[in-house]
Amino acid sequence: MSNEFPESDRFPGLPHPRETQLLFGHIKAQNNFSEATKNNKIHHAWLLTGPKGIGKATLAWKMARYLLSLPLNQPTHLQKPSFIEFNPQSDDPLFKRILALSEPRLQIVRNSWDPKTEKFRQSISVDDVRKIKRFFNLSSTDKGQRVVIIDSADDLQNASANALLKILEEPPAKTTILMISHKPNTLLSTIKSRCRKLNLQSLSNGDLKKALSQATQTEDGIINQISPLSEGSVRNAATLLNNDGIKIYSKICEIFSVAPNLNRLDVMTIMSELTKKDSDTYYETLISMLSIFIRRLVLNGATGVPKNEIVQNEFNVLTKLSPNLLEAKLWSTESPMIFKSALLSKNVNLDRSSIILDMFLKFNKIAAKIHQQ
């Protein structure tokens, strides 16, 4: 296996999951897998689910390193009962092969790179899945463990999902398929029923800070500021770091500080980046920051001010717009339709600047209702 092209499962600004030294959190999922290995009950297919960027792929690579390290022809319960942590300085030949993607008993299935368009293909094709069968045939000589990592199963086409299902129905011996899914509800129920599930949750604030520090070498002060916005996801945190997430959130707070007397000029300023080339990530970050701000409004009214103030004057804005449970219910009831409408507008390719302006105007109407109460 070679690594000649960009990797669709590598997120900008973060190490690849196979290069990540320590996995933080997810103790229950790790213990479930460890117990299965101790009891000689390694299921042939595992489905790792949860939000993006919380460590599912890192866990999958950790599981793969363990499975591929098992000695040949020994009962599993007599072998190592715990995971092998990855050490980038290790001289272990297996670790080096995995890192270089040259381990013959490991196959990765992911969105491939199209050198003609210089973009990643939008889905995992049936031909990509058929490579798994060829991999089984070529890697069966030493009778050792074989591992397939699919990142992510959400990208399977209908034909490729059915092709995978056939493999899951008659899996070869000593083979483990590790599938990552951010949206398991979109998968075929027949695929899910043939997998053992590991449901991973968003990282705690403490684990997120450790993981983010390991991945980005970010200063503690910035980590403390960005953690509440990241929703337990290192990927979200990296997106915010790479795309001025704190600056965007601060601007949102500034705009809402004068609601319901919304200043359209301020809104136009935050929208100006949408006119630039390659502004997709900025748009997604802006929507995400709006969503988090609204959720913190609801939290403020329902349970009191959050533990940490993300930007200066945030608590004053939250308390002004959502001082108690009545206002919190208003935000929680009316805001979902605003976000749903924005998603539908994007799907039909409406101008993104118009979408953002419409959202702010609708949020301003909610603020006006609260002001009149």
Sequence and secondary structure as in RCSB ss.txt:
>XXXX:A:sequence
MSNEFPESDRFPGLPHPRETQLLFGHIKAQNNFSEATKNNKIHHAWLLTGPKGIGKATLAWKMARYLLSLPLNQP
THLQKPSFIEFNPQSDDPLFKRILALSEPRLQIVRNSWDPKTEKFRQSISVDDVRKIKRFFNLSSTDKGQRVVII
DSADDLQNASANALLKILEEPPAKTTILMISHKPNTLLSTIKSRCRKLNLQSLSNGDLKKALSQATQTEDGIINQ
ISPLSEGSVRNAATLLNNDGIKIYSKICEIFSVAPNLNRLDVMTIMSELTKKDSDTYYETLISMLSIFIRRLVLN
GATGVPKNEIVQNEFNVLTKLSPNLLEAKLWSTESPMIFKSALLSKNVNLDRSSIILDMFLKFNKIAAKIHQQ
>XXXX:A:secstr
    S  TT  TTS  GGG     S HHHHHHHHHHHHTT   SEEEEESSTTSSHHHHHHHHHHHHHHS TTS 
GGGS  S     TT   HHHHHHHTT  TTEEEE   EETTTTEE SSB HHHHHHHHHHHHHT TT   EEEEE
ETGGGB HHHHHHHHHHHHS  TTEEEEEEES GGGS HHHHTTSEEEE     HHHHHHHHHHHH   HHHHHH
HHHHHTT HHHHHHHHHTTHHHHHHHHHHHHTTTTS  HHHHHHHHGGGGSTT HHHHHHHHHHHHHHHHHHHHH
HHH S SS  STTHHHHHHHH  SHHHHHHHHHHHHHHHHHHHHHHHTT  HHHHHHHHHHHHHHHHHHHHH 
